Structures are given as C-alpha cells and as structure tokens.
C-alpha cells in the first residue's frame, strides 16, 4: 500500500509541471481571444491606442527587461564567476535601469512622441531630426540586431524545457515559437501588456518562493551557504586583487553598466513610454517598475549566486547555460515548484519575445515600408505586413536558437550592446538638447555598428585568435565590455559631430521642446 502511495505521489510530482504549463497556455489563448477586437487597427495593434495605464505598463516594462536570458544565462554565468556579489546586478538594474530610466526618459518621451505623432524609435528620429534617411538606417539596424537577442531568449527557455520535460531541444523551441506567434498575431501590444500584468504576478510570486526554497535546500542550508561562499571568496564584495581589468570587480562593473544603462535606448523598452496613458500613469509606473525589478532582478541573480555551492569543481557538462537548470533539479524542488518556475521563465520570456518581435517588425513595416518605400500605403495593409513580419522574426529567431549559434549570454550582450551603442546618444541626448543634429545621430548609428565590428576583431586578436573564425569567436566573448564602450562612444560621437554640423530650424526645435503640458492637451 505504501509503495502504491509513493508511486502515485511520484507520478503526480512528475505530471504537475505539465498540468501547470497547460493551464498557463490556456490562459494565454484566452487573453489573445479577448484582446483580438482591440487590435484591429494599426495603432491598436502596435500601441494599444496609447491608452495603457501605470500598473500594466510597469509590469510590461519589467517583464520585457527580465527574460530567461537573465534567469538562466546571466544568473548562471555570473553566479559561477562572481558568487553572491552578482546580486548587485539586479539591484543596479532596479535603481538605474528602472527607477532612473523612468525619471529621466518616460515623461519626455511620451510628451515629445505625442507631439511629433510618432509610434516608433526610428519615426522619432525622423521627426526629431527632420531627416528621412535616419529612419531607414535605424530600422535596418533594429531588425538585424534584435534577432540574435530574441534567439538567446529561445535558447534559455529551451535548455530548461529540455531538462524538466525531457523533450528534445528543438521541440521546446518550436512550441515556444508557436505560442508566441499565436499570442502576438492575435492580440498585438494590448495582448502583451494584459498578459504581462498577470504574468508579472506569477513572476513575483515565483521568484519569492524560489528563493525561499533555495535557501532551505540541503545544498544551501540558509546562512551556512552564505558563510561558505564568503569564506571561499564568493561573497557579496567582489575581489579586485591582481590586475583590476581582469578582476571580478571590473567584470561586475561592466555587466552592471551594460544591463542597467543599455535598457535606456533599446526600442522594445522605449516602446513602453510611447504607449503609456498620461503623466499620472508614468508616476505610478516609475514606482511599480522599480519594485518589480528589485524583486525579479535581485531574486534571479541571488539565485545564481548560489551556483558555486552546487558546482564547487567548476561548470557542469552543459556549460554556463546548464548551471541554473541543473541547480533547480539538484535542489530537489517539488514538481509543483518546477512547474511554477517554468511558467515564471516562460512569462518573463514571452513578454520579451513579443516586445522584440513588435519592435523589430515595426522597424520594417512602419518605418521602412510605410515611412520610406510606400508612404501612401493604407494602415490595414501595413498592419498585415507588421503581423507577417512578426511571424518571420519569430521564425528566424527560433531557427538560430535551434542551431545553438552561440551561448545565450554572448548573443544577448552582443545585440544589447550594439543597439544601445547605436541609439544612446541620438535618443537620450535628443530628448534633452536642441544642439543634437541629424548628422550626429547618423554618426552614432553608423559608429555603433562599426565600433562593434572593429572591437570584436581587436579583442579576438589580442586574445590569441589565429584565423578569422577564432578571432570572431574570441572577440564576441568580450561582448559586455564592447557594449559598454559602444554606449560611451555613442554619447561622445553624437556630441562632437553635432557641435560641427547644422541644426534643425529654430521653429521646429521650439515645437519639439515646448514646455506646455502636451499630454493633458492631447487628452
């Protein structure tokens, strides 16, 4: 009798993740159906008619910020390298990537884009700088460099699906891609933010429970685990011994700068500022998104910080990307919790994937096709093209993920750093200074891509690459540092070139930077 009960319990534990996942997918399908009617127009599909409130926008911003790449790739790699000090990445993401970003960017972005009647970052560049070519250039860069970022998210989910459900990696990717396509194609941005709100609640509860269970696991054992890591040199203060530029402290600073400031100029995060309802919603979202990021980001990196306790001899056979999935299995989490963690990671990643697909596809459909190739195209046709491109973007990203082009941290860092390096100066400085010119913005975009390519080659050769393949492979591994250099260079080149080139006419600049409350007037 006892054996039968034990077998039944084991069977229930094994099937619980599947049951929870099925319920979650059913919820997403319901949201897609409910929101379909509200996404029939182009504005409804892409911006939800600029009517999203503070709570939903805050959760959507946070869910797009933190995906499976953070929970699995970043938390695993830097948890092994840095130990508990990796938690500072999550704290910085909350204070700089969320709180400061909303304070500095949200109100000005919402006001200026509403005044200029722009829906995307490339459209904003065109109207702000009165230059049509910059829109085409920006749209091409966005479409190309968001694909590897999206691919990294698929890979992160694929590794965990493979371990928990035992499915082949490629089937995991195909299932997630199909789910994302259905969800986004039917409901557009409104489906994304409505789903993000409910998924955000799942993420918050999932992270809290995950950390509690991890602390209580036989491997960590609460304060005992913290003591062991600290004594082994993997405590909350990173080592700066020896050559500082090769130290853990330097690596921590680099990844903090990349992940905390890079989000400032990524099109999928800026899109949230476009679509939010008004200033009151912005104030509310500023606080909510910061708390959300502190719990989610801090929890994800703290969880990764325990990695050395599970792998004292070094990385597991699967490398960086297998660290967190194997930790969860070895920690002995019950089936219900594994199911909740799967939903947690899928929730985080679905929002990121949807945001990436919308941002990348809009760059082609709205900015390149409607804005450059066929200005007279009807909005119904543009919306259809946008939906088709979303499907194409999802397919390309999934194919790259299936072939496991590179480790997920490298893919994300490469995309994140390059895009931030292209747009940091034109976007952030363009919101605040009338002195920034179209030539300065174009110089930043071109140099962002160029500097990335040059630094990949330089670092690859410095690190010992003997041929083109080795040079590229070694150089790309320096992606976080390259991204930080790119962002700094973007600010410098934008300022320098703008100082020596012609500015837009004064009347246009006065219109862009008017101090009256544009949002309230628009309402």
C-alpha positions in Angstrom: 0.0 0.0 0.0 2.8 2.4 1.0 4.6 1.6 -2.3 1.5 2.4 -4.3 1.1 5.7 -2.5 4.7 6.5 -3.1 4.4 5.7 -6.8 1.2 7.7 -7.1 3.0 10.7 -5.4 6.0 10.4 -7.8 3.6 10.3 -10.8 1.8 13.4 -9.6 5.0 15.2 -9.0 6.2 14.3 -12.5 3.0 15.5 -14.2 2.4 18.7 -12.1 4.8 20.8 -14.3 2.8 19.7 -17.4 -0.5 20.4 -15.8 0.6 23.9 -14.7 2.0 24.6 -18.2 -1.2 23.5 -19.9 -3.2 25.8 -17.6 -0.8 28.7 -18.4 -1.1 28.2 -22.1 -4.9 28.1 -21.9 -4.7 31.5 -20.1 -2.6 33.0 -22.9 -5.0 31.7 -25.5 -7.9 33.3 -23.6 -6.1 36.6 -23.5 -5.3 36.5 -27.2 -9.0 35.9 -28.0 -10.2 38.7 -25.6 -7.8 41.3 -26.9 -8.2 40.5 -30.6 -11.0 43.0 -31.1 -8.9 45.8 -29.6 -6.0 45.3 -32.0 -7.8 45.6 -35.4 -6.3 49.0 -36.3 -2.6 49.6 -36.7 -2.5 51.9 -33.7 -4.4 49.4 -31.7 -2.2 46.5 -32.6 1.1 48.4 -32.1 0.4 51.0 -29.3 -3.0 49.9 -27.9 -4.1 53.4 -28.8 -1.8 55.0 -26.2 -4.2 54.0 -23.5 -2.2 51.7 -21.2 -2.2 52.6 -17.5 0.6 52.7 -15.0 0.3 49.2 -13.5 0.2 47.4 -16.8 3.0 49.4 -18.4 5.2 48.9 -15.3 4.7 45.2 -15.4 5.2 45.1 -19.2 8.5 47.1 -18.9 9.8 44.7 -16.1 8.7 41.6 -17.9 10.4 42.7 -21.1 13.5 43.6 -19.1 13.9 40.2 -17.4 13.7 37.1 -19.5 15.0 33.6 -19.5 18.4 35.0 -20.5 18.7 36.8 -17.2 17.4 33.9 -15.1 19.4 31.2 -16.8 22.2 32.7 -18.9 23.3 35.8 -16.9 22.5 34.4 -13.4 24.3 31.1 -14.2 27.4 32.5 -15.8 28.0 35.4 -13.4 26.8 33.4 -10.4 29.7 31.0 -11.1 32.2 33.8 -11.7 31.2 36.3 -9.0 29.2 34.3 -6.4 26.8 36.4 -4.2 28.1 39.7 -5.5 26.2 39.0 -8.7 23.1 40.3 -6.8 24.4 43.8 -7.2 23.5 43.5 -10.9 19.8 43.1 -10.0 19.9 46.0 -7.6 21.5 48.2 -10.1 19.0 47.2 -12.8 16.2 48.3 -10.4 17.8 51.6 -9.4 19.4 52.6 -12.8 17.6 50.5 -15.4 14.1 51.1 -13.9 13.9 54.0 -11.5 16.3 56.4 -13.1 15.3 55.4 -16.6 11.6 56.2 -15.9 12.5 59.5 -14.2 14.9 60.6 -17.0 13.1 59.3 -20.1 9.5 58.4 -19.7 7.7 61.8 -19.4 9.9 63.5 -22.1 9.5 60.5 -24.5 5.7 60.4 -24.0 5.3 64.1 -24.4 7.7 64.6 -27.4 6.5 61.5 -29.3 2.8 62.5 -28.8 3.6 66.0 -30.1 5.5 64.7 -33.1 2.9 61.9 -33.7 5.5 59.1 -33.8 5.0 55.5 -32.9 8.5 54.0 -33.1 12.0 55.0 -32.3 13.0 55.3 -36.0 10.0 57.5 -36.5 11.0 59.7 -33.6 14.5 60.1 -35.1 13.0 61.1 -38.4 10.7 63.8 -36.9 13.1 65.0 -34.2 16.0 65.4 -36.6 14.0 66.2 -39.8 15.8 63.5 -41.7 14.1 60.7 -43.5 17.3 58.6 -44.1 18.0 58.2 -40.4 14.7 56.3 -40.0 15.6 53.7 -42.7 19.1 53.3 -41.2 17.7 52.8 -37.7 15.0 50.4 -38.8 17.6 48.2 -40.6 19.9 48.1 -37.5 17.0 47.3 -35.2 15.7 44.4 -37.3 19.1 42.8 -37.8 20.4 43.1 -34.2 17.2 42.1 -32.4 17.1 38.7 -34.0 20.1 37.3 -32.1 18.7 38.8 -28.9 15.4 37.0 -29.5 17.3 33.8 -30.3 19.1 34.0 -26.9 15.7 34.1 -25.1 14.5 31.0 -27.0 17.7 29.2 -26.2 17.4 30.0 -22.5 13.8 28.5 -22.4 14.9 25.6 -24.5 17.5 24.4 -22.0 15.1 24.4 -19.1 12.2 22.8 -21.0 14.6 20.1 -22.1 15.7 19.3 -18.5 12.3 19.4 -16.9 10.1 17.9 -19.5 12.7 15.7 -21.3 11.7 17.0 -24.7 14.3 17.4 -27.5 15.7 20.9 -27.5 14.3 21.8 -31.0 10.8 20.7 -30.0 11.0 23.1 -27.0 11.9 26.0 -29.3 9.2 25.2 -31.8 6.5 25.0 -29.1 7.5 28.4 -27.6 7.8 30.0 -31.0 4.3 28.8 -32.0 2.8 30.0 -28.7 4.5 33.4 -29.1 3.3 33.7 -32.7 -0.3 32.9 -31.8 -0.3 35.2 -28.8 1.2 38.2 -30.6 -0.5 37.8 -34.0 -4.0 37.8 -32.5 -3.8 40.5 -29.8 -0.8 42.7 -30.6 0.6 45.0 -27.9 -2.6 45.0 -25.8 -2.4 41.2 -25.5 1.2 41.6 -24.5 0.6 44.1 -21.7 -2.5 42.4 -20.4 -0.7 39.1 -20.4 2.3 40.8 -18.7 0.2 42.0 -15.9 -1.0 38.6 -15.0 2.4 37.1 -15.8 4.1 39.7 -13.7 2.1 38.5 -10.7 3.3 34.9 -11.5 6.9 36.1 -11.8 6.8 37.9 -8.4 5.3 35.0 -6.5 7.5 32.5 -8.4 10.8 34.3 -7.6 9.9 34.8 -3.9 9.0 31.1 -3.5 12.1 30.0 -5.5 14.5 31.9 -3.2 12.8 30.6 -0.1 13.1 27.0 -1.3 16.7 27.6 -2.5 17.7 28.9 1.0 16.1 25.9 2.6 17.6 23.3 0.2 20.1 20.8 1.6 22.9 22.3 -0.6 22.5 25.9 0.6 21.2 25.5 4.1 20.4 29.2 4.7 23.1 31.2 6.4 25.5 28.3 6.2 25.6 28.6 2.5 26.3 32.3 2.7 29.1 31.7 5.1 30.7 29.0 2.8 30.6 31.3 -0.2 32.0 34.3 1.6 34.9 32.2 3.0 35.6 30.8 -0.5 35.9 34.3 -1.9 32.5 34.4 -3.5 30.7 36.7 -1.0 28.8 40.0 -1.6 32.0 42.0 -2.1 33.8 41.0 -5.4 37.5 40.6 -5.5 39.7 43.3 -7.0 43.0 41.7 -6.5 45.7 41.5 -9.1 45.2 43.1 -12.5 42.0 45.2 -11.9 40.9 44.9 -15.5 40.8 41.1 -15.2 39.3 41.1 -11.7 35.8 40.1 -10.6 35.1 43.7 -9.5 35.8 45.0 -13.0 33.7 42.3 -14.7 30.8 43.2 -12.3 31.1 46.9 -13.1 31.0 46.1 -16.8 27.9 43.9 -16.6 26.1 46.4 -14.4 26.8 49.3 -16.8 25.6 47.2 -19.8 22.4 45.8 -18.3 21.4 49.0 -16.4 22.1 51.7 -19.0 21.7 49.6 -22.1 18.0 49.3 -21.5 17.7 53.1 -21.8 17.9 53.1 -25.5 16.5 49.7 -26.6 13.5 50.1 -28.9 11.4 47.5 -27.0 11.7 49.3 -23.7 11.3 52.8 -25.2 8.1 51.5 -26.8 6.5 51.3 -23.3 7.0 55.1 -22.9 5.2 55.7 -26.2 2.1 53.7 -25.2 1.5 54.8 -21.6 -1.6 56.9 -21.0 -0.5 60.1 -19.2 1.8 61.7 -16.6 -0.1 60.2 -13.6 0.4 56.7 -15.1 4.0 57.5 -15.5 4.4 58.4 -11.9 2.7 55.2 -10.8 4.7 53.1 -13.2 8.0 54.5 -12.0 7.5 53.2 -8.5 5.9 49.9 -9.5 8.6 49.0 -12.2 11.3 49.7 -9.7 9.9 47.4 -7.0 9.2 44.8 -9.7 12.8 44.9 -11.0 14.2 44.8 -7.4 12.3 41.6 -6.6 12.7 39.9 -10.0 16.2 41.0 -10.9 17.6 40.8 -7.4 16.0 37.4 -6.9 17.2 36.0 -10.2 20.9 37.0 -9.5 20.8 35.9 -5.9 19.6 32.5 -7.0 22.5 32.3 -9.5 24.9 33.5 -6.7 24.5 30.0 -5.0 25.9 28.3 -8.1 29.3 27.6 -6.6 27.7 25.6 -3.8 26.2 23.2 -6.4 29.2 23.1 -8.6 32.3 23.5 -6.4 34.5 21.8 -9.0 33.5 24.1 -11.9 31.0 24.3 -14.7 28.7 21.4 -15.3 29.0 19.4 -18.6 26.4 21.7 -20.3 28.5 24.9 -19.6 27.2 28.2 -18.5 23.7 27.7 -19.9 23.2 24.5 -17.9 24.1 26.0 -14.5 20.7 27.2 -13.3 18.6 24.4 -14.8 20.8 21.8 -13.1 20.7 23.8 -9.8 16.9 23.7 -9.8 17.0 19.9 -10.3 19.7 19.3 -7.7 18.0 21.5 -5.2 15.2 18.9 -5.1 12.3 21.3 -5.9 8.9 19.6 -5.9 7.1 19.1 -9.1 4.6 22.0 -8.4 7.5 24.4 -7.9 9.3 23.2 -11.1 6.0 23.9 -12.9 5.8 27.3 -11.4 9.4 28.1 -12.3 8.7 27.1 -15.9 5.7 29.4 -16.0 7.8 32.1 -14.3 10.5 31.9 -17.0 8.0 31.5 -19.8 6.1 34.5 -18.5 9.3 36.6 -18.5 10.4 35.4 -21.9 7.0 35.6 -23.6 6.9 39.3 -22.9 10.4 39.9 -24.0 9.9 37.9 -27.2 6.7 39.8 -28.0 8.3 43.1 -27.4 11.3 42.2 -29.6 9.1 40.9 -32.4 7.0 44.1 -32.3 9.9 46.4 -32.2 11.9 44.7 -34.9 8.9 44.1 -37.2 7.6 47.7 -36.8 11.0 48.9 -37.9 10.4 47.3 -41.3 6.6 47.6 -41.7 6.0 51.1 -40.2 9.4 52.8 -40.6 10.9 51.3 -43.8 7.8 50.3 -45.8 5.2 52.9 -44.8 7.7 55.6 -44.0 10.1 55.2 -46.8 9.1 52.8 -49.6 5.3 53.3 -49.8 4.1 56.4 -47.8 0.6 56.1 -49.2 0.1 52.5 -48.0 -3.2 52.0 -46.1 -2.9 51.3 -42.4 -4.8 48.0 -42.9 -2.1 46.8 -45.3 0.7 48.0 -43.0 -0.8 46.1 -40.1 -0.9 42.9 -42.1 2.7 43.4 -43.1 3.6 44.0 -39.5 1.8 40.8 -38.4 3.6 38.8 -41.1 6.9 40.2 -40.2 6.3 39.3 -36.5 5.9 35.7 -37.6 9.0 35.9 -39.8 11.0 37.4 -37.0 9.9 34.7 -34.6 10.8 32.0 -37.1 14.3 33.4 -37.8 15.0 33.7 -34.1 13.8 30.2 -33.4 15.9 28.7 -36.2 19.0 30.4 -34.8 18.2 29.1 -31.4 17.7 25.5 -32.7 21.2 25.6 -34.3 22.6 27.0 -31.0 24.6 29.6 -32.7 26.3 30.7 -29.5 25.8 30.7 -25.7 22.9 32.9 -24.7 24.8 35.4 -22.7 27.0 36.3 -25.6 24.1 36.6 -28.0 22.2 38.9 -25.7 25.2 41.0 -24.8 26.2 41.4 -28.4 22.7 42.6 -29.5 22.0 44.7 -26.4 25.4 46.5 -26.5 25.3 47.2 -30.3 21.8 48.6 -30.3 22.5 50.7 -27.1 25.7 51.9 -28.8 23.8 53.0 -31.9 20.9 54.8 -30.1 22.1 56.0 -26.7 23.3 59.4 -28.0 20.6 60.1 -30.6 17.7 59.1 -28.2 18.8 60.3 -24.8 20.6 63.4 -25.8 17.9 64.1 -28.4 15.3 64.3 -25.7 17.2 67.0 -23.7 19.4 69.0 -26.0 18.4 71.2 -29.0 22.1 71.1 -30.1 22.0 67.5 -31.2 21.8 67.2 -35.0 20.8 64.7 -37.6 24.5 64.2 -38.6 25.4 63.5 -35.0 22.6 60.9 -34.8 23.6 59.2 -38.0 27.2 59.2 -37.0 26.3 57.4 -33.7 24.3 54.7 -35.5 27.0 54.0 -38.1 29.8 54.1 -35.5 27.8 51.8 -33.2 27.9 49.0 -35.7 31.4 49.9 -36.8 32.9 50.0 -33.4 31.4 46.7 -32.5 32.9 45.0 -35.6 36.3 46.6 -35.0 36.4 45.7 -31.3 35.4 42.1 -32.0 38.4 41.9 -34.3 40.8 43.7 -32.0 39.8 41.7 -28.9 39.8 38.4 -30.9 43.4 39.0 -32.0 44.5 40.2 -28.5 43.0 37.0 -27.0 45.0 34.8 -29.3 42.8 34.2 -32.4 44.9 32.7 -35.2 42.3 32.8 -38.0 39.1 34.6 -38.9 36.9 32.1 -37.2 38.9 32.1 -33.9 39.2 35.9 -33.9 35.4 36.3 -34.3 34.6 33.6 -31.7 37.0 35.1 -29.1 36.1 38.7 -29.8 32.4 38.2 -29.4 33.0 36.7 -26.0 34.0 40.2 -24.9 30.5 41.4 -25.9 29.6 43.0 -22.5 32.8 45.2 -22.5 32.3 46.1 -26.2 28.7 47.1 -25.4 29.8 49.5 -22.7 32.5 51.0 -24.9 29.9 51.4 -27.6 27.5 53.3 -25.3 30.2 55.7 -24.2 31.3 56.3 -27.7 27.8 57.0 -28.8 27.4 59.9 -26.4 30.8 61.3 -27.4 30.4 61.0 -31.2 26.9 62.4 -31.1 28.1 65.5 -29.2 31.2 66.0 -31.2 29.6 65.7 -34.7 26.6 67.8 -33.6 28.9 70.6 -32.5 30.1 71.0 -36.1 27.0 70.3 -38.1 23.8 72.2 -39.0 20.9 72.0 -36.5 17.2 71.8 -37.4 15.4 75.1 -37.8 14.6 77.0 -34.6 10.9 76.8 -35.1 11.0 73.1 -35.3 13.1 72.8 -32.2 10.8 75.1 -30.2 7.9 72.9 -31.3 9.8 69.7 -30.1 10.8 71.1 -26.8 7.7 73.2 -25.8 7.2 73.2 -22.0 3.4 73.2 -22.0 1.7 70.1 -20.8 1.3 68.4 -24.2 -0.2 65.2 -22.7 -3.1 66.9 -21.0 -3.8 69.0 -24.0 -3.9 65.9 -26.2 -6.4 64.3 -23.9 
